[in-house]
């Protein structure tokens, strides 16, 4: 089953036909990138733990099992961090769109994101 173009993560600019589609795409992209970052971070940690036990204390090429495991898992952890940064840039792009195109958005009656349900009370 295929998703509509507006619901897909990897869409071209042609699918972003209005302000609501662009803001929704930014929010969906942020969610996907955040979930991917979490998944990669967990994978890196689990893989590091598994690979550390493989060598049983044997040193290969002057590197301990811990160091060799780190060489494998570190790039996955860095990919996780990169997705966090990508998510932050998506949020920045969305916020800049709202700020830069405020006159057009106001004229169209756009009121911004809904207010959060969480409130502070005295």
C-alpha atoms as one frame of an Amber mdcrd trajectory, in Angstrom:
protein
   0.000   0.000   0.000   1.457   3.354  -0.970   1.090   6.517   1.022  -0.197
   9.749  -0.469   2.625  12.065  -1.484   1.725  14.577   1.230   2.191  11.911
   3.948   5.541  10.684   2.667   8.805  11.747   4.242  10.760  12.012   1.007
   8.612  14.304  -1.090   9.640  16.917  -3.559   8.714  20.548  -3.200   5.866
  19.953  -5.679   3.903  18.144  -2.949   4.186  21.129  -0.605   1.376  23.182
  -2.091   0.360  25.379   0.838   1.455  26.591   4.247  -0.378  23.822   6.102
   1.252  21.124   3.969   4.698  22.630   4.593   4.201  22.934   8.353   2.766
  19.409   8.547   5.693  18.067   6.511   8.146  19.774   8.877   6.437  18.280
  11.918   6.281  14.786  10.399   9.919  15.016   9.323  10.937  16.066  12.822
   9.102  13.095  14.313  10.660  10.633  11.869  14.171  12.008  12.383  13.751
  11.980  16.157  12.530   8.373  16.133  15.414   7.400  13.853  17.909   9.085
  16.160  16.556   7.167  19.142  16.635   3.884  17.234  20.231   4.400  16.067
  21.374   5.448  19.537  19.910   2.335  21.110  21.362   0.144  18.364  24.820
   1.666  18.844  24.723   1.022  22.589  23.492  -2.542  22.242  25.980  -3.372
  19.499  28.841  -1.921  21.523  27.870  -4.067  24.515  27.632  -7.221  22.381
  30.907  -6.682  20.543  32.862  -5.985  23.740  32.235  -9.539  24.903  33.233
 -11.228  21.632  37.015 -11.167  22.037  37.089 -12.477  25.608  39.973 -10.166
  26.535  41.997 -10.948  23.389  43.946  -8.040  21.936  44.081  -7.919  18.131
  46.414  -5.530  16.361  47.141  -3.812  19.655  43.470  -3.010  20.162  41.361
  -4.399  22.972  37.901  -5.796  22.368  36.469  -2.665  23.938  38.358  -0.416
  21.539  37.406  -2.495  18.495  33.744  -2.507  19.563  33.912   1.255  19.924
  35.309   1.579  16.396  32.228  -0.182  15.058  29.526   1.345  17.259  30.777
   4.946  17.322  29.782   5.768  13.709  26.261   4.506  14.413  26.098   6.753
  17.470  27.359   9.654  15.376  24.640   8.957  12.806  22.147   9.164  15.671
  23.549  12.539  16.678  23.378  13.710  13.069  19.671  12.890  12.939  19.128
  14.947  16.097  20.827  17.900  14.392  18.775  17.325  11.228  15.609  17.358
  13.344  16.653  20.659  14.893  17.225  22.172  11.439  13.748  21.076  10.350
  12.275  22.866  13.376  14.356  25.940  12.530  13.105  25.899   8.934   9.485
  25.678  10.093   9.904  28.518  12.586  11.667  30.677  10.015   8.889  30.029
   7.493   6.287  31.245   9.976   8.392  34.304  10.858   9.412  35.207   7.292
   5.958  34.780   5.784   3.945  36.228   8.672   2.168  38.858   6.520   0.938
  36.227   4.072   0.013  33.797   6.852  -1.885  36.486   8.777  -3.759  37.520
   5.641  -4.760  33.886   5.110  -6.017  33.649   8.693  -3.314  31.262   9.923
  -3.143  31.377  13.710  -0.098  29.199  14.278   0.201  25.900  16.026  -2.483
  24.898  18.483  -1.774  25.737  22.070  -0.475  22.865  24.188  -2.926  21.223
  26.555  -0.467  21.529  29.446  -0.984  24.553  31.674   0.642  25.852  34.849
  -1.678  26.707  37.700  -1.138  28.549  40.962
